[in-house]
């Protein structure tokens, strides 16, 4: 994810990359999920939320996979949000996991693979469609494939073509917000 952030920095954007896992890395997605469950879902989400303390209000919040939770919460609840970029995950704006309605004037882009077992298989795609159906400036981009962390160049799941399209769309988004 840092490589993706570095690509945005190379295009002139300021990008903060908080470490929600205290420097720990994992050999597999399953190990990462086990760590999240062991550490506590809410504690890690709040760590991501706290990472914005001291930063300016006018930010675009971005998250990949688990990082979508704090990014989406910040975009929906922190005053001054300029936008949200959600990759590989999305929470509904109604129901149990909701942070409430999407705020007026905060654009959002949601990206995921159409057969990703997490994004498509666990209902995130439905949450994304709910946002697109109800938020004035919301876009959903689906990429063909079944990879979850497709934009992480350090993993076997990396998809260079999808990541190139993702980066292009993200840069367009950042250029207009």
Backbone torsions as a table, in degrees:
resi	resn	phi	psi	omega
1	UNK	NA	-31.4	177.6
2	UNK	-64.6	-35.6	178.2
3	UNK	-63.7	-40.3	177.1
4	UNK	-63.3	-44.8	178.1
5	UNK	-61.6	-40.3	178.4
6	UNK	-61.8	-35.8	176.5
7	UNK	-63.3	-38.2	176.6
8	UNK	-69.6	-38.9	176.8
9	UNK	-61.4	-41.2	180.0
10	UNK	-61.2	-24.3	177.5
11	UNK	-92.7	12.8	172.3
12	UNK	95.4	9.3	-178.8
13	UNK	-96.4	145.9	172.6
14	UNK	-86.7	124.1	-176.7
15	UNK	-128.9	125.9	174.7
16	UNK	-100.2	136.1	-179.6
17	UNK	-125.8	81.0	179.4
18	UNK	-64.9	145.4	179.6
19	UNK	-98.1	104.7	-178.8
20	UNK	-77.0	-11.0	-173.0
21	UNK	-114.6	17.8	177.5
22	UNK	51.2	43.7	176.1
23	UNK	82.1	-7.3	179.8
24	UNK	-74.0	141.0	173.7
25	UNK	-124.2	162.2	-173.0
26	UNK	-132.9	147.7	-178.2
27	UNK	-78.4	-17.4	-179.0
28	UNK	-149.3	161.6	175.9
29	UNK	-61.9	-39.4	178.9
30	UNK	-59.8	-39.6	177.3
31	UNK	-65.0	-40.0	178.2
32	UNK	-64.1	-42.2	178.2
33	UNK	-65.0	-40.6	177.7
34	UNK	-61.0	-39.5	178.5
35	UNK	-65.1	-41.7	177.9
36	UNK	-59.9	-46.0	-179.8
37	UNK	-64.7	-39.2	179.9
38	UNK	-69.0	-42.1	-177.2
39	UNK	-76.7	-25.3	-177.2
40	UNK	103.4	116.9	-178.5
41	UNK	-52.3	-51.5	-176.0
42	UNK	-65.1	-38.7	-179.5
43	UNK	-62.7	-43.7	179.5
44	UNK	-69.4	-38.2	177.0
45	UNK	-62.6	-42.1	-179.9
46	UNK	-68.4	-31.6	175.5
47	UNK	-61.1	-41.8	177.1
48	UNK	-65.0	-40.0	178.9
49	UNK	-65.1	-42.7	-179.7
50	UNK	-66.7	-23.9	-179.6
51	UNK	-60.9	-21.0	180.0
52	UNK	-84.3	-9.8	178.2
53	UNK	-58.7	131.4	178.5
54	UNK	87.7	-9.0	177.0
55	UNK	-89.8	157.9	176.9
56	UNK	-60.2	157.9	179.0
57	UNK	-73.1	-37.9	-173.1
58	UNK	-78.1	78.7	-178.7
59	UNK	-126.2	154.8	165.7
60	UNK	-98.0	124.3	-178.7
61	UNK	-95.0	130.7	-179.1
62	UNK	-129.0	144.3	176.2
63	UNK	-148.2	148.4	175.6
64	UNK	-117.9	130.4	176.7
65	UNK	56.3	-121.9	-179.1
66	UNK	-59.8	-30.8	-179.9
67	UNK	-64.6	-14.0	176.2
68	UNK	-63.9	-36.6	-177.0
69	UNK	-56.8	-55.7	178.5
70	UNK	-66.6	-35.8	179.8
71	UNK	-63.1	-44.7	-179.8
72	UNK	-67.2	-40.3	178.6
73	UNK	-61.6	-44.5	179.1
74	UNK	-63.3	-44.7	179.9
75	UNK	-61.3	-35.6	-177.2
76	UNK	-86.1	-21.3	-171.3
77	UNK	-123.5	-19.7	-177.7
78	UNK	-89.6	125.0	-179.6
79	UNK	-58.3	144.2	174.6
80	UNK	88.8	1.0	-179.2
81	UNK	-55.6	136.1	-179.9
82	UNK	-96.1	-18.2	-179.3
83	UNK	169.3	176.4	179.1
84	UNK	-141.4	139.5	174.0
85	UNK	-122.5	115.3	-175.0
86	UNK	-117.8	119.5	-174.7
87	UNK	-123.4	118.1	174.4
88	UNK	82.6	4.0	178.9
89	UNK	-163.3	158.9	177.3
90	UNK	-166.3	136.6	178.0
91	UNK	-103.3	148.1	179.3
92	UNK	-67.7	158.9	176.8
93	UNK	-100.5	9.0	172.4
94	UNK	-142.1	152.6	177.2
95	UNK	97.3	-168.4	-170.9
96	UNK	-58.6	-42.8	-175.3
97	UNK	-91.2	10.7	-173.4
98	UNK	-81.6	148.9	170.0
99	UNK	-99.3	11.8	-178.8
100	UNK	104.3	-174.4	-179.0
101	UNK	-66.3	156.6	177.5
102	UNK	-71.2	134.3	-177.4
103	UNK	-70.4	141.5	176.8
104	UNK	-59.9	139.5	174.7
105	UNK	80.0	6.8	178.6
106	UNK	-109.6	103.3	-179.8
107	UNK	-71.4	157.1	-178.6
108	UNK	-144.5	139.9	168.7
109	UNK	-118.4	136.2	178.6
110	UNK	-123.7	132.9	-176.7
111	UNK	-129.8	139.8	174.9
112	UNK	-169.9	163.2	176.2
113	UNK	-85.7	141.4	-172.0
114	UNK	-67.8	-17.6	177.2
115	UNK	-123.8	19.2	175.0
116	UNK	-61.0	123.7	-177.6
117	UNK	-61.1	-24.6	178.2
118	UNK	-86.6	-55.6	-175.7
119	UNK	-65.7	-51.9	-178.0
120	UNK	-85.4	-35.2	-173.1
121	UNK	-82.6	-21.0	-177.1
122	UNK	-109.7	11.2	173.1
123	UNK	96.2	-3.4	179.1
124	UNK	-61.2	-36.3	179.3
125	UNK	-62.1	-34.5	176.8
126	UNK	-67.6	-40.0	176.4
127	UNK	-63.2	-40.2	178.2
128	UNK	-62.7	-43.4	179.2
129	UNK	-65.0	-35.7	176.1
130	UNK	-61.6	-43.8	179.4
131	UNK	-63.9	-46.6	-179.2
132	UNK	-61.6	-35.9	-178.7
133	UNK	-73.3	-22.0	-173.0
134	UNK	-118.4	-13.9	-177.2
135	UNK	-105.2	132.5	-174.9
136	UNK	-59.2	-43.6	-176.9
137	UNK	-117.1	74.4	-178.8
138	UNK	-134.4	137.5	179.8
139	UNK	-131.7	141.9	174.6
140	UNK	-119.6	125.5	177.0
141	UNK	-117.0	121.6	177.7
142	UNK	-107.9	136.2	179.7
143	UNK	-112.8	141.6	179.8
144	UNK	-69.1	131.3	176.9
145	UNK	143.0	176.9	-176.0
146	UNK	-126.4	23.0	-177.0
147	UNK	-95.4	139.3	-178.8
148	UNK	-85.1	-58.8	-177.7
149	UNK	-95.3	57.6	-172.6
150	UNK	-67.9	-17.3	-178.2
151	UNK	-98.3	3.8	-179.5
152	UNK	-93.7	102.7	-174.1
153	UNK	-67.0	-8.8	179.1
154	UNK	-89.2	-2.6	-174.9
155	UNK	-113.8	159.1	175.6
156	UNK	-64.9	-24.1	-178.8
157	UNK	-77.4	-3.2	-178.5
158	UNK	-58.8	134.2	176.4
159	UNK	-125.2	104.4	-174.5
160	UNK	-61.8	-42.1	-178.9
161	UNK	-64.5	-47.3	179.4
162	UNK	-63.4	-38.9	-179.8
163	UNK	-66.8	-37.4	176.4
164	UNK	-61.9	-44.2	177.5
165	UNK	-65.9	-41.5	177.6
166	UNK	-58.0	-50.9	-178.0
167	UNK	-60.7	-42.0	179.0
168	UNK	-60.1	-45.2	179.9
169	UNK	-67.6	-38.8	177.8
170	UNK	-64.3	-44.9	179.1
171	UNK	-63.1	-37.9	175.6
172	UNK	-62.4	-44.9	178.7
173	UNK	-59.3	-50.8	-179.3
174	UNK	-62.1	-32.7	178.8
175	UNK	-67.9	-24.0	-178.2
176	UNK	-103.5	-11.3	177.4
177	UNK	-96.9	NA	NA
